[in-house]
Amino acid sequence: MTYAQDEVVDTVERLIEAFKKAEETNTWSWLADEFYHTDAVYDCQYGGVMPVVANGVDEIRATHYGRDMATGWEGWSFPYVGYAVNGNEIVTHWLNRGPSLRPDGTHYDTHGVSFITYGGNGKFIRQTDMFDIGHQMVLCDELDDAGLLSEQLKREWVEPMKARIAAAMAPKANAA
């Protein structure tokens, strides 16, 4: 079923406003119930080294808007740059924006995109997030050098992610 473009656009715009509210309060889990059908699927591949696939709103709440957003990301924002709608399909362009500004006044940020399928009743049925994990790691190093990366984020996300990337990139031993 194809939904009216106004309905799809309205939902995307509500999501953008909801992200602003979530950033202000650093509370994210409510987004799962507000914007996803009970059987929605949300995945992020994290550069192919740590796929996180949430099946259903409870898993979405626990992973993407729970564990992955709840701690360590304080001071970060995730502003939307724009979006496009084609029928029920949505592409959003957003930023992972670190805390504070660089000495030259520019933001610490990396770009990301989401591919979202609208499923009616103001909710999504599928979402896939993609961003360049290599650039994200470089950004986190830059923030760490500036004293702006939380120790918790470094310990629980950055260092394990770097280890996964290194392991994935290491030459594989030839089987005899």
N, C-alpha and C positions, 0 to 999 in steps of 0.2 A: 504494500500500500504506500502510495506517495502522499505526503502531507503538504498542506498549504505552506508556501514559502514564508509567509508572515509568521506562522506558528513556529517554524524552524528557527527563523531569525530571532524571534522573541526569546526563545529558549537559550540561544547562544548569548544574547545580550544579557539575559538574567545570570548566566554562568559567569560572564565577565564581571558583572557587579558583585556577585557572590564571592569571587576570588578576592576582590578588594576588601570585602568585609572579613573574610577568613584571614587575610594578611594582617589586618589591623588587630584582630583578636588572637591570632595564632591558634585558631581552632578550625579544624579541617574536616573532621569526620562527618559532620552534618551534611556535607556536600553529597555524600554517597546516597543518602535517603532523598535528598532534594532533587537530584538530577539523573539518577540511574534506575532503570527498571530492575525488579527483583532478580531477573535472570540475565542481566547485562554481563558482558565480558569486557574487561579492561586490561590491556597489556602494555608493558614497556620492556623492550629487549635489552636495555643498557649495553649497547654495543655488542650484543651477542654473547656476552660473558656472564650475564645474570638475568635471564628472563624472569620477569615477574608477571604472572598471569593470574588475575583475580576473576573467578567465576561466581557471579552473583553479588548482590549489593552488600552482603555481610563481609565477603572477602575484599571487596573494593574499599569498604570502610576500614577494615583491619590493615590493609596493605597500603594502597596508594594514598589514602587520606588519613591513615592512622600511622603505622610504623614509619612510613617513608616521609611524612610531613610533620609529625608531632614534636620531635625533639632534634636539636642541632641546627635547625634551619631558622631559628629566631633571627630577625633582622633582615632576612631575605625577602624578596618579593618576586612575583611571577607575572609581570604585566603582559597583557595581550597587545600585540602590535596590530593585528587585524585578523580577518576571517573571510572565508568564501563559502557560499552555499550553492549546491547543485542538487536539487531535489531533496532527498533525505540525507545526503552526504555533506559533511562539513569539514573544512580544513581550517585549523586555527594556527596562528603564528604567535609565539609567546617567547618570553625571556626567562632564563634563570638568572636573577639579578642578586648579586651578593650585597652584603651590608656596606654602607658607606660609599664614598667616592674615591677614585684614584687621586693622587696629588694634582694631576692635570685637570681634574674636574669631571672626567668621564666615569661612566658606571663600570663596575665589574660585572660583566654579564656574558652569557652565551645564548644562542638562539635554539628554539625547539619548535616542533610542529606536532599537532595532534590530528589524527584522522578519526572522525566521529560519525556514527550513524544515529540519526534521530529515530526514535521508536514510538512517538506519539505521547499524548498526555503530558507534555512538557519535560520528557525524560529521554535519555539516550539508551540505546541497546548495545552499543559497541564503541570502544575507544582504544586507539593505539597511539602511544606517545613515542616520539623519536627526537633525539638530540645527539650531538656529537660528544660522546663520552670522553674522547681524547682532549677536546677543548675544555670540557668541564673539569678534567683533572688538572690541566694547566692553570685554569682560573682558580681552582682551590689552592694550588701551590702559591700562586700570586697573593691570594688572600692570606694564606698562612705566613708568607714572608712579611706581609704588612701587619701581622698580629690581629687579623680580622676573622680567621677561621676558628670556629669553636672547637675545643679539644674533643668534645663528644662527637661532632660530625667527622672530624679527622680520624678518630679511633674507630668509629662504628660504620663509616661509609667510605671515606676517601681511601684509607689504607687498605681495607679489604678489596675495594674495587680495583685499585692499582695492582694488587697481587693477582686478581683474577685476569686482568688484562695481560700482565706479564706471563702468566701461565698459558694463556691462550695463544700468545705470540711466540712462545718458546718452541724451538725445533723439536719435533717428535722423534724419538729414537726409532730407527728402522727395526722392524721385527725380523728375526733371522729365519 
